[in-house]
Amino acid sequence: MKEYAAIFMELVVGYGFLFMVVKWLGKMQISQVTPFDFISALMLGELVGNAVFDKDVGIWEILFAISVWGLLIHTVGIITQKSRKGRLILEGSPSMLIRKGKIDWKAMSKNHIDIDELRQLLRGKDVFSIREVEYAVLETNGTLSVKRKAKFDSPTLEDLKIYKEDPLFPMTIISDGEVLWENIKQCGLDDNWLYKQLLKQKVNHVKDVCYAEWEEGENLFILRY
């Protein structure tokens, strides 16, 4: 029974501390998966997995392993921000797979991508024919950036000589029955405005609102439960 309790405690503490380290690293570090990040994640999984089920490894050893991992990722992040050479070594550089409508087979071979994988990546960008592509760049995080040929590209509003104001960013005012006061302050609004808007739409209690968003020049949009 003591062994199960020890494993439970190690998992809870390890998960909690890992969560704090991930929050400290920031969203960009987690979302942009480079080869270094992938390898370090595998190493961390192996370290924590072995540590949890190894009787000779305690909570402090697990915390130490997670701390070293977090510090390593953070250090790499600083290097890639400050040094172009470091960024090239640790993250690599983008590869142009299609240049002026022609496939660069050397770049394809270097990145171990075949024609079927290229077509799959293009379909992910809503491009279903290689003939439509002028440039295609494989980014360091594995995503594909595509520039269509002019005759296949969708016309812009400027091309059609249609002029519209830039769209405004809608702000969430109420979520799951709770008022997001920080968002209200950012919009330059107050509680009096909110309650007037709710009364206009015959809403008596904030808890009756599942979601509400505000956009300048528009009425408050409300979704009830």
Secondary structure, DSSP 8 states (H G I E B T S, - for coil): -HHHHHHHHHHHHHHHHHHHHHHHH-HHHHHS--HHHHHHHHHHHHHHHHHHH-TT--HHHHHHHHHHHHHHHHHHHHHHHH-HHHHHHHH---EEEEETTEE-HHHHHHTT--HHHHHHHHHTTT---GGGEEEEEE-TTS-EEEEE-TTTS---TTTTT---------EEEEETTEE-HHHHHHTT--HHHHHHHHHHTT---GGGEEEEEE-TTS--EEEE-
